[in-house]
Amino acid sequence: MVHSVELVFDDDTESTVRRIWDELRDAGIPSQAPASRPHATLAVAQHIDTDVEQILRPLVDRLPLPCRLGATLIFGRSADVLARLLVPTAELLDLQAEVHRACVPLMTPAPMPHAGPGEWTPHVTLARRIAPARLATALRISGRPREIAGTVTGLRHWIGDKRTEHPIG
């Protein structure tokens, strides 16, 4: 399992994403519910040392940040990941770049691909491994509401092999 540093959202945004997860699950689509918490990953590696929590504390002062979850995205050739775009703003892209740079010395063996500044696609995962016959239903459910206006309220260090979250700040 991987370690990551992630953005977390206000209660209303989190509730809206959880509702989408529940609707997907109820439609027979393997959603993220209840395994996780709605988040957007900023930096990811096989391992990130726990010192990251201390190093990133000053960045928490930049929060809260307004955010919008926009279009539905599909990653992979066969709907490997269904997500909503976290609309990139200058502030969000700058925060991700700073988090990534601070994490790199603490990542082993190295950062995962596609998470570095200039390569990162900000998103909130909704479902994984969707059967082709269920894709139209998944897209219909995941696209409502068309836009979710919310707030990024915090950072966390997720330790995937232990399935534990450590709030930063």
DAMO-V920746 format. One record per helix or strand. SS is the DSSP state (@ for helix, = for strand). FROM is the first residue (numbers start at 1). TO is the last residue. If there is no record, write none. Layout:
SS:FROM:TO
SS:FROM:TO
This chain:
=:3:9
@:11:26
=:31:31
=:39:48
@:52:62
=:65:75
=:81:86
@:90:104
=:107:111
=:123:128
@:132:142
=:148:159
=:164:168
